[in-house]
Amino acid sequence: MYKSYYPKASEIERKWVLVDANGQTLGRIATRIAHVLLGKHKPTFTPGVEMGDYVVVINAEKVTATGTKTSTKMETKMYHRHSNYPGGYKAISLRDQLQQHPDRVLRAAVWGMLPHNKMGRALLKRLKIYAGTEHPHGTNNPEPLA
């Protein structure tokens, strides 16, 4: 009988991964980012353990959306939020969200693919998203995501 391998905190090695979202499809790049954040690309992956790497996304404003409603997806896809005050409901379309806060579009897509619990919130903190090409994480020599 073999015992399951459960990595210790000192054994987990985290790298920095650079993702260029220029011209990438929103859903496809979000799945690749969630895969790396969860650590599923590592041979020592264990469910329930935060084994993933840090992810730096650049050019988030240049991400594209495709699908069955491609021609109208930029107008029909809505992002909703509420301030928990009466009348505090706000909705914004994908096109406007990409112009005003492009990082929120990618963050919402990745969050939908992570576990919705304490571990998922901790994983989302390892995701750094920037609208342009500049980012302050250049000193760690991030490796590109192929």
C-alpha positions in Angstrom: 0.0 0.0 0.0 1.4 3.4 -1.1 0.8 6.6 0.9 -0.3 9.7 -0.9 2.4 12.3 -1.4 1.5 15.6 0.4 4.1 18.3 -0.2 5.3 20.4 2.7 5.4 24.2 2.5 9.2 24.2 2.2 9.1 21.8 -0.7 6.9 24.0 -2.9 8.9 26.0 -5.5 7.1 29.0 -7.0 8.2 30.6 -10.3 7.0 33.8 -12.0 5.3 33.2 -15.4 4.8 36.0 -17.9 1.7 35.9 -20.1 1.2 38.3 -23.1 -2.5 38.7 -23.7 -2.1 40.6 -27.0 -4.6 39.1 -29.5 -5.5 36.2 -27.3 -9.0 34.9 -26.7 -10.4 35.7 -23.3 -11.6 32.2 -22.3 -8.6 30.3 -23.6 -6.0 32.5 -21.9 -8.0 32.5 -18.7 -8.0 28.6 -18.6 -4.2 28.6 -19.1 -3.7 31.1 -16.3 -6.0 29.2 -13.9 -4.1 26.0 -14.7 -0.8 27.6 -13.7 -2.2 29.3 -10.6 -3.6 26.0 -9.4 -0.3 24.2 -10.1 -1.8 21.5 -12.4 1.2 21.8 -14.7 3.5 20.4 -12.0 4.1 16.7 -11.6 3.7 17.0 -7.8 0.2 18.5 -8.1 -2.0 17.8 -5.1 -5.6 18.9 -4.9 -6.2 21.3 -1.9 -2.6 22.5 -1.8 -1.5 25.9 -3.1 1.3 24.7 -5.4 0.9 27.2 -8.3 3.2 29.8 -9.6 2.8 33.6 -9.8 1.4 34.9 -13.1 2.0 38.3 -14.6 -0.3 39.3 -17.4 0.6 42.1 -19.8 -1.4 43.7 -22.6 -4.7 42.9 -20.9 -6.5 45.6 -22.9 -5.8 43.8 -26.1 -7.6 40.6 -25.3 -10.4 39.5 -27.7 -13.7 37.7 -27.3 -15.2 35.1 -29.6 -18.1 32.8 -29.5 -21.6 32.3 -31.0 -22.4 36.0 -30.5 -19.1 37.3 -31.7 -20.5 40.3 -33.6 -22.5 41.5 -30.5 -20.5 39.9 -27.7 -18.8 43.2 -26.8 -22.2 44.8 -26.2 -24.2 41.9 -24.8 -21.7 40.5 -22.3 -22.3 42.4 -19.1 -20.4 42.7 -15.8 -22.5 43.3 -12.8 -21.7 44.7 -9.3 -23.7 46.0 -6.4 -22.6 48.3 -3.6 -25.1 46.7 -1.1 -26.9 50.0 -0.8 -30.4 50.6 -2.2 -30.1 51.5 -5.9 -26.4 50.4 -5.9 -26.6 48.1 -8.9 -24.3 48.8 -11.8 -23.8 47.0 -15.0 -21.1 47.6 -17.7 -20.6 46.0 -21.1 -17.4 44.1 -22.1 -16.4 46.8 -24.5 -16.6 49.6 -21.8 -15.0 47.4 -19.2 -12.0 46.7 -21.5 -11.6 50.5 -22.0 -12.0 51.5 -18.4 -10.6 48.6 -16.4 -9.1 45.9 -18.6 -7.6 44.0 -15.7 -11.1 43.3 -14.2 -12.2 41.4 -17.4 -9.4 38.9 -17.1 -9.6 38.7 -13.3 -13.3 37.8 -13.5 -12.7 35.2 -16.1 -9.9 33.5 -14.1 -11.9 33.8 -10.8 -14.7 31.8 -12.5 -12.2 28.9 -13.1 -10.8 28.8 -9.6 -12.3 27.3 -6.5 -14.7 29.7 -4.8 -13.3 29.4 -1.3 -10.4 30.5 0.9 -7.8 28.8 -1.3 -9.2 30.3 -4.5 -9.0 33.8 -3.0 -5.4 33.1 -2.0 -4.5 31.9 -5.5 -6.1 35.0 -7.1 -3.7 37.2 -5.1 -0.8 35.6 -7.1 -2.3 37.0 -10.3 -0.9 40.3 -11.4 -2.6 42.0 -14.4 -1.4 45.1 -16.3 -3.2 46.8 -19.2 0.1 47.8 -21.0 3.4 46.2 -21.6 5.1 47.7 -18.5 5.1 45.8 -15.2 7.2 46.2 -12.0 8.0 42.4 -11.7 11.0 42.5 -14.1 13.6 41.9 -11.4 12.4 38.3 -10.9 13.0 37.3 -14.5 9.6 35.8 -15.3 9.5 33.0 -17.8 7.0 33.2 -20.7 4.0 30.9 -20.7 4.2 28.8 -23.9 
